[in-house]
């Protein structure tokens, strides 16, 4: 971990598709010498977190969320920081997003049953999973039952966009999600723009900025050889007067994405973000 990184503001817990709890995350952050982390589970704020942020010894834990949205008929994801989970506007948006996810997952289970010899029951599966059922859980079942050799193979063959059982998910308009985050006292950041599957990313950022976007996730572990990377996000932040955020998108031990603190923000960048909270 770089000595310049003091805040990792993108990670998931068992509240969505992560493998570690909030307590695990706090312990890991202390071990890595971080000053701040944000829990950004998909479409929900975990019960342990209240409005804004909380202190755990010397660690600040930011109440965050990652919400799927639609922009130019393309999936984007927005990170909300320092939000109030009790805000009715945000609560309504999150419930709608979870409803869309439930509807997609129910149909996905049905199609998997048709495509395989599995006899999965959606209600049973959903009740067994903390934080709500997701494609990673279904990928794990496909591996356990011997249909594929690994998680990536499960996505490639069945679950990803080109997979035989792929089911698209309805999405909330991007501007509506930005407004909900800001209404809840939060700062809205466009997550990992280099992962957006579109040739119109620059136009998307301009549109989102016009809709009130506060920041762009500049520091992210894209890996080598990506057409869009950190330098591109940094340039767009400058062009549209956006704050910069960063995080590892860590999903926890055993996930293949256990990288807490490997990517993140400097002290100066984090303080600028804190100053923008509502």
N, C-alpha and C positions, 0 to 999 in steps of 0.2 A: 504494500500500500504506500502511495506517495505521502511524504510527510506534509505536503500542502493540503491534503484532503482532510477536512474536519467534519463534513456533513455528507451523508449518503441519503438522498431524499427520494429514493425509489426502491421499494422492497415490498414483498408480500408475505403474509402469514397464513396460518391454517384458517383464517377468516375467509380466504378465497382459495387460491391455488398454490399457496406456499406450504412448506413442510414443517416450519417452525412456529412456535407461539410467540406472543409479544414478549414474554419473559425470556425466551431464547434469544430474541433479537436484542433485547437490552443487554444481556450478558455478552453476546458477540460484539456489540458495539463498544462496550467497556474494554473487552480484550483487544480490540483494534485501535483503541485510543481516540474514538470519535467523540465529538462534542454534541452532535445532533444526528438524528435519523428521522425519517418520515415513513409511517406505515401507509401504503397506498394500495390497499386491497381493491379488487375489482367490484365496483358498483355497491360498496358498503363501507361504513366506518365501523370498526370492531367495537364491541360493547365497552371494552376497558378504557377507551379514549373519550375525553370530553372535548369541549370547544377549544380551539386554538392550539395549545401545546401543554405538555406536562413535564415536570422535572423528576427524573429518577437519579438521585445523587447528582453527579456532575453532567448527566446526559439529558438533553432536551429531546423529547419525543413529540414530533409534530403530528397533529391529527390531519391525515391526508386521505385521498381517495383517487382511484383511477377509473374514469368513466368512458365507455365506448360511445362514439358519436359519429354523425354522418356529415361529410363535407364533400360536395361535388359527387354525390352518390358513391363515396369511397369511405371506408372505415378509417377513422382517426381515433386517438385516445387522448384524453385530457386529464392532467393531474391537478387536483385541487389541494392547496396547502393552507393550514391554519383555519380550517372550516369549522363551523358549528354544526354538529350532526343533528341537532334538534331543530334546525331551521326548516320551516315547512316547505319552502320552495325546493331546497336541496333534497329533502326527504321524499318529496313527490317524484322528482327526477330519478332518484336512486331506485325507488320502488318500480317505476316504469321500466328502467333498465333491467332490473332483476326479473320482471315479468317477461320481457323479450327473451332473456336468457333461458328462463324456465320453458317457454314455449319451444324454443329451438332445441333444447336438450331432450324434451319429451319426444319430439319428432325424430331426433337423432337416434334415440334408443330404439324407437320403432323400426327405423331403417336398418340399424345394426342387427336386430333380431331377424329381419327378413333376409339379410345378406349372409348371415352365419347360422350356426346351430344354437346360438345363445338364446336363452329365454330370460332376458333381463326385465325386471319390473321397475319402471321409473320411480314410483312412489317409494319403494323399498330402498333403491339406490340413493335417492335424494335424502331420505331420512338417515342414512348411515354416514353421510359425508358432512363434516362440519364446514359451514360456510357456503354450502350449496354445491351441487354437482357441476362438473365442468368436463371439457374434452380430455384434460390430462387424466382424470379418474377413469374415463372410458378407455383411454389408451392403455392404462395399467391393466384393466381387465382383459383386453385383447392380448396383452403380453402374457399374463398369468394363465390364460386359457390356451395358449399356444398358437394363436392365429398369426402372430407376427413375432419377430425376434427382438424388437425393441420399441421404445416409445416413438422414435422418429418414424420407424416403419409403419406403426399404427396410424400416425397422421398421414403419411404419404399414401397409404393404401385405402384408408377408410375415412379419415376425419378432416384432413386439410381441404383446401378449396378444390383441388383436383382429385380428391378421394371419392370413392364410390358412394359413400353415405353422407357426403357433405350437405349441411343444411344452413343456408344463410340466415343471419339474425337481423331483425329489424333494429334500426338505430334512431336515436334522438338527434335532431339537428344540432350542429356544433354550437351555433350562437345561443341556443337555449341552454346548453350545458354550461357554457362560459358564464351566462347570466346567473344560473343557479349557484355556481361556485362563488361568484362575487357577492351575490345577495346573502350568502351564508358567511360573509366576512372573510372569504378566502382569496387566495391568489391563484389564477388559472394559468397553467403552463401546458403547451403542446408537447406531448410525450414523443420521444424517439422519432423525430421527423424522417430520419433516414430509413425507417422501416415502413413508411407509408408506401403502399403499392400504387403509385401514380407518377406520371411525368409532370404533374402540375403542382408539385410541392411548394414551389416559390409562390405561385398564385394562391394556394391554400393558406399559406402563412399570412399573406397580405390581407386576404379576406377575413381570417380569424382575428388579425390585429384590428381590423375595422369593427369587428364585433365585440371588442373589449378584451381580447387576449392580453395577459400581463407579461408572459414569459415564454421561453422556448427551452426545452431540455437540450442543452448544448453538450454536456459531458455525459456520454453514454457508451457502453462497451460494444460498439458495432463490430469490432474485429477488423481484420485486414481486407483490403481489396474492395471496399464498398464504394459505390458511386457517390453516395452522399454520406458525409461524415461530420466530425466535430467542427472542422473549419467552415463547412457550409452552414451549419446551424449558427455558428458564431457570426458569420457574415449577415445572415438574415436577422439576427438579434439586433445588430447595429443598424441595418437598413430600416427596421420597423420600430426602433426604440423600445425593444423588449428586454426585460430582465433575463438572466441566464440561470437555469437550474441544472442539476446533475445528480445522477445516481446509478447504482449498479444493476437495478432490476433483479435483485437477488431473490430467488425462490426457496432457498434453504438447503440444508444438508440432504444429500441424496437426490437432489433435483437435477443435477447437471448444471445448475446456475447458482452455486454457492460462492458468491463473490462479494459479500458485504464489505464495503469500504474500499474496494479496488477502483471504483470510479465515484466521483463526487465533486464537492464544491470546496473552494477555499474559504477561509474565514471572512474575507472581504465580500465575496459573492454572496455568502450566506447572510451576512448582516444587511446587505442591500435588499435581499428578499424579505427578511424579517421586518424591515422598515416599511415594506409595501403592504403588510397585512392590514386588514380592515377591522 
